[in-house]
Amino acid sequence: MEYPAAADPFLTVALVKAARELEVKYYIGITASVDTFYEGQERTDSANPYLMRSLHGITEEYRRLNILNYEMECGTLFKMAGVYNFAAAAICGVVAGRTDSENIILEQRDVAVKHAIAIAVNAAAKLE
């Protein structure tokens, strides 16, 4: 059976408050946490251009399901938090617009990393 991968709601609220305080634009939504960087995100521009039939069209299907983001670590982190009884939440910086291009926007990446760190530090400093 699948084990749910869910962020701690209190940590999530702390991150939102920190983003607001720092005046950083943010979105809250569902993330698809996949275990492969290329194939699981329907990318064929890797060393392995083969894409399983079951993954063809997955990105568009996720868009129709209002999934906001792809990444690789949150699913494991959230499941471990549930199993080992600790709180976990995540910040994912936007570094590319997959609807337009696969290319990372370097200037945007640097800003996203800076903002993510500032939000996390701010939120952690205010936790009770």
C-alpha positions as CSV (number, residue, x, y, z in Angstrom):
1,M,0.0,0.0,0.0
2,E,1.0,3.6,-0.5
3,Y,2.0,5.6,2.5
4,P,0.8,9.3,2.3
5,A,3.4,11.9,1.6
6,A,2.1,15.1,3.2
7,A,3.8,18.2,4.5
8,D,3.2,19.3,8.1
9,P,0.5,22.0,7.9
10,F,2.0,24.0,10.8
11,L,5.4,24.2,9.1
12,T,3.7,25.0,5.8
13,V,1.9,28.0,7.5
14,A,5.2,29.1,9.1
15,L,6.8,29.1,5.6
16,V,3.9,31.1,4.2
17,K,4.1,33.7,7.0
18,A,7.8,34.0,6.4
19,A,7.3,34.5,2.6
20,R,4.7,37.2,3.3
21,E,7.0,38.9,5.8
22,L,9.9,38.9,3.3
23,E,7.5,39.9,0.5
24,V,8.4,36.9,-1.6
25,K,5.9,35.7,-4.1
26,Y,4.8,32.2,-3.3
27,Y,2.3,29.5,-4.4
28,I,0.9,26.6,-2.3
29,G,0.0,23.5,-4.2
30,I,0.4,19.9,-4.9
31,T,3.8,18.6,-5.9
32,A,4.5,15.5,-8.0
33,S,7.5,13.9,-6.3
34,V,9.1,11.5,-8.7
35,D,12.0,9.1,-8.2
36,T,13.8,9.9,-11.5
37,F,14.9,13.3,-12.7
38,Y,14.3,12.7,-16.4
39,E,12.0,9.9,-17.2
40,G,9.6,10.4,-14.3
41,Q,9.2,14.0,-15.4
42,E,8.5,13.0,-19.0
43,R,11.9,14.2,-20.1
44,T,13.7,12.5,-23.0
45,D,16.7,14.8,-23.2
46,S,18.8,12.7,-20.9
47,A,21.3,10.0,-21.4
48,N,18.4,7.6,-21.7
49,P,16.0,8.9,-24.4
50,Y,13.6,6.0,-23.8
51,L,10.4,6.9,-22.1
52,M,8.0,4.2,-20.9
53,R,4.6,4.2,-22.5
54,S,2.9,4.8,-19.1
55,L,4.8,8.1,-18.7
56,H,3.8,9.5,-22.1
57,G,1.4,12.5,-21.5
58,I,1.9,12.4,-17.7
59,T,2.9,16.1,-17.6
60,E,-0.3,17.2,-19.2
61,E,-2.3,14.8,-17.0
62,Y,-0.7,16.4,-13.9
63,R,-1.5,19.9,-15.2
64,R,-5.2,18.9,-15.5
65,L,-5.0,17.6,-11.9
66,N,-3.7,21.0,-10.8
67,I,-0.3,19.6,-9.8
68,L,1.9,22.7,-9.5
69,N,5.4,21.3,-9.4
70,Y,7.8,18.4,-10.2
71,E,10.6,17.5,-7.9
72,M,12.4,14.4,-6.5
73,E,12.8,14.6,-2.7
74,C,9.6,15.7,-1.0
75,G,7.8,12.4,-1.3
76,T,10.6,10.6,0.6
77,L,11.1,13.4,3.1
78,F,7.4,13.6,4.0
79,K,7.0,9.8,4.3
80,M,10.0,9.6,6.6
81,A,8.6,12.4,8.7
82,G,5.3,10.5,9.1
83,V,7.0,7.2,9.9
84,Y,9.5,8.7,12.3
85,N,7.2,11.3,13.8
86,F,8.9,14.5,12.9
87,A,7.6,17.5,11.0
88,A,8.6,18.3,7.5
89,A,7.6,20.9,4.9
90,A,9.3,22.1,1.7
91,I,10.1,25.1,-0.4
92,C,10.7,24.6,-4.1
93,G,12.1,27.5,-6.1
94,V,11.0,28.0,-9.6
95,V,13.9,27.9,-12.0
96,A,12.2,27.0,-15.3
97,G,8.8,27.3,-16.8
98,R,8.2,23.8,-18.2
99,T,5.2,24.9,-20.1
100,D,7.5,27.1,-22.2
101,S,10.9,25.5,-22.1
102,E,13.1,23.0,-20.3
103,N,15.9,25.5,-19.9
104,I,16.9,26.8,-16.5
105,I,16.8,30.6,-16.2
106,L,20.1,31.1,-14.3
107,E,19.2,34.6,-12.9
108,Q,15.9,33.2,-11.7
109,R,17.6,30.2,-10.1
110,D,19.9,32.4,-8.0
111,V,17.0,34.5,-6.8
112,A,14.9,31.4,-6.1
113,V,17.7,29.8,-4.0
114,K,18.3,33.0,-2.1
115,H,14.6,33.4,-1.3
116,A,14.1,29.8,-0.3
117,I,17.0,30.0,2.2
118,A,15.7,33.3,3.6
119,I,12.2,31.9,4.0
120,A,13.4,28.7,5.7
121,V,15.6,30.6,8.1
122,N,12.9,33.1,8.9
123,A,10.3,30.4,9.5
124,A,12.7,28.2,11.6
125,A,13.6,31.2,13.8
126,K,10.0,31.7,14.8
127,L,8.9,28.1,15.5
128,E,7.8,27.4,19.0
